[in-house]
Amino acid sequence: MTETVDSQVTDGIEEVESAEELRQLIGNPNSRAASKERATLAPLDRQFLAASPFCLVATADAEGNCDVSPKGDPAGFTVVLDDSTIAIPERPGNKRADGFHNILSNPHVGLIYLLPGRGDTLRINGRARLVKNAPFFDRMVVKGHRPQFAVLVDIDAIYYHCAKAFMRSKLWRPETWQPDAMPSTAEIVKSVQPYIDESVADLERHYQTEVYSKGLYGTG
């Protein structure tokens, strides 16, 4: 069924409809930006991956429906297999596996690696596979937990992204943080999923750090 859009929402919207129009709006990249994309890892890329504890993994299914999933672990959790191949361990989660289902139908992925406190990020685009066992799994053991599977990425493109988004957002400046601008996780869950059986109190107990953290590596 095709959803209708309220005309009041769309009135006055002017879309960009071609690459030429886009270029007219934003201009052309300078030579530094245009030439920064590479196909293999440089030594400093390896150093960035060894220091990074967090990345975002973007996927899309065969129809183009998208998903972005956060992945985090101790720094260096991404295993570098060679200059054009990396692997990311999978830890226990909510078992929806949206991104993994996408990879099975469309292997193209985009990754953004972050270093807390640093504005520039490392971006990797490539083709992914789900691997259920490999010798390098021994390098992914954390707190005795060996991952059930890993995402193996064959790199197509790698480059650094500038810090402007972090500068504009002031993301790493603690004085700008407002974690209490939103209700607790438990209150949010109960608000958007009122049909679930758990009460807010039950959910608050579930999301308590000392309780919730027990299952981070399958030990809870």
C-alpha positions in Angstrom: 0.0 0.0 0.0 1.4 3.4 -1.0 1.2 6.0 1.8 0.0 9.4 1.0 2.0 12.4 2.2 0.3 15.4 3.7 0.6 18.2 1.2 1.4 20.6 4.0 4.6 18.7 4.6 5.7 18.7 1.0 4.6 22.2 0.0 7.5 24.4 -0.8 10.1 21.6 -1.0 12.6 21.9 -3.8 14.4 18.7 -4.5 17.9 18.2 -6.0 17.3 15.9 -9.0 20.6 15.5 -10.7 24.3 15.2 -10.1 24.8 18.4 -12.1 22.4 20.3 -9.8 24.2 18.9 -6.8 27.5 20.1 -8.0 26.1 23.5 -8.7 25.0 23.7 -5.0 28.1 22.4 -3.3 30.9 23.0 -5.8 33.8 20.6 -6.5 36.1 19.0 -4.0 39.6 20.3 -3.7 42.5 18.1 -4.9 43.2 16.9 -1.3 39.7 15.6 -0.8 39.3 14.3 -4.3 42.5 12.2 -4.1 42.3 10.8 -0.6 40.5 7.5 -1.3 42.7 4.4 -1.3 42.1 0.7 -1.7 44.6 -0.7 0.9 45.5 0.0 4.5 48.4 2.2 5.2 50.5 1.8 8.4 48.6 4.7 10.1 45.3 3.1 9.1 46.3 0.0 11.0 47.3 2.2 14.0 43.9 3.9 13.9 42.1 0.5 13.9 44.3 -0.7 16.8 43.3 2.3 18.8 39.6 2.5 17.9 37.0 0.9 20.3 33.9 1.7 18.2 32.6 1.7 14.7 29.3 2.1 12.8 28.4 -0.5 10.2 26.0 0.6 7.4 24.3 -2.1 5.3 21.4 -2.3 2.9 19.3 -5.2 1.7 18.7 -6.2 -1.9 15.8 -3.7 -2.2 17.9 -0.8 -0.7 16.4 -0.8 2.8 19.2 0.5 5.1 20.4 -0.2 8.6 23.3 1.2 10.7 24.5 -0.7 13.7 27.1 0.3 16.3 29.9 -2.1 17.2 32.1 -1.6 20.2 34.7 -3.6 22.1 38.1 -3.0 23.6 40.4 -0.9 21.4 41.7 -3.0 18.5 38.7 -5.2 18.3 38.9 -5.1 14.5 41.4 -7.7 13.3 43.5 -6.7 10.4 44.1 -9.8 8.2 46.1 -8.1 5.5 46.3 -4.8 3.7 42.8 -5.2 2.2 40.9 -7.4 4.6 39.6 -6.8 8.1 37.3 -8.7 10.4 34.8 -7.5 13.1 33.7 -9.9 15.9 30.0 -10.2 16.7 29.0 -10.1 20.4 25.7 -11.0 22.1 23.0 -8.5 21.2 19.2 -8.3 20.7 19.3 -11.1 18.0 17.3 -9.0 15.4 20.4 -9.3 13.1 19.0 -6.7 10.7 22.4 -5.8 9.3 23.5 -9.4 9.0 20.4 -10.3 7.0 21.3 -7.4 4.8 24.8 -8.7 4.2 23.4 -12.1 3.2 21.5 -10.4 0.3 23.8 -7.5 -0.4 27.4 -7.6 0.6 28.2 -3.9 0.3 29.0 -2.2 3.6 30.2 1.2 4.9 32.1 1.5 8.1 33.1 4.6 10.2 35.7 4.1 12.9 35.9 6.6 15.8 38.4 7.5 18.4 36.8 9.1 21.5 37.9 12.7 21.8 39.2 12.9 18.2 37.3 14.6 15.4 38.5 12.9 12.2 37.2 9.4 11.5 38.4 6.4 9.4 36.0 5.3 6.7 36.0 2.0 5.0 33.8 0.8 2.2 33.8 -2.8 1.1 32.1 -6.1 0.6 31.3 -8.3 3.6 30.8 -11.9 4.4 29.6 -13.7 7.6 32.2 -16.1 8.8 31.2 -18.7 11.5 34.8 -20.0 12.2 38.3 -19.1 11.3 41.8 -19.2 12.9 41.7 -15.5 13.6 38.8 -16.0 16.0 41.4 -16.8 18.6 42.5 -13.2 18.4 38.9 -12.0 19.1 38.5 -13.6 22.5 37.4 -11.1 25.2 36.7 -12.2 28.8 36.8 -15.8 27.6 34.1 -15.2 25.0 35.0 -16.4 21.4 32.5 -14.8 18.9 30.0 -17.1 17.3 30.7 -15.4 14.0 32.5 -12.4 12.5 32.0 -10.0 9.6 34.8 -10.3 7.1 35.3 -7.2 5.0 37.2 -7.0 1.7 38.1 -3.4 1.4 37.2 -1.4 -1.7 37.9 2.1 -0.5 39.5 3.7 2.6 40.0 7.3 3.6 39.9 9.7 6.5 36.9 12.0 7.1 37.4 15.5 8.4 36.4 16.7 11.9 33.8 19.4 10.9 30.8 17.4 12.0 32.3 16.8 15.4 33.3 20.5 15.7 29.8 21.7 14.8 28.1 19.3 17.2 30.7 19.7 20.0 30.3 16.0 20.4 33.4 15.4 22.5 33.0 18.4 24.8 31.6 17.2 28.1 30.2 20.6 29.0 27.7 20.2 26.2 26.5 16.7 27.2 22.9 16.5 28.3 22.1 12.8 28.9 19.1 13.8 31.0 17.5 15.6 28.1 15.7 12.3 27.5 13.8 10.0 29.9 15.6 6.8 31.0 16.0 3.9 28.6 13.3 2.0 30.5 10.8 4.9 30.2 11.5 5.2 26.5 11.1 1.5 25.9 7.8 1.4 27.7 6.5 4.6 25.9 7.2 3.4 22.4 6.3 -0.3 23.2 3.4 0.0 25.6 2.3 -3.5 24.8 5.2 -5.3 26.3 4.6 -7.1 29.6 7.4 -5.6 31.7 6.7 -2.6 33.9 8.9 0.5 33.9 10.3 -0.7 37.2 11.1 -4.1 35.7 12.8 -2.4 32.8 14.7 -0.1 35.1 16.1 -3.2 36.9 17.0 -4.8 33.5 18.9 -1.8 32.3 20.8 -1.2 35.5 24.5 -1.1 34.6 25.5 -3.8 37.0 22.8 -6.1 35.6 22.8 -5.3 31.9 26.6 -5.5 31.7 26.6 -9.2 32.8 25.5 -10.2 29.3 28.0 -8.2 27.3 30.0 -11.3 26.5 27.5 -14.1 26.9 28.2 -14.6 30.6 24.8 -13.2 31.9 
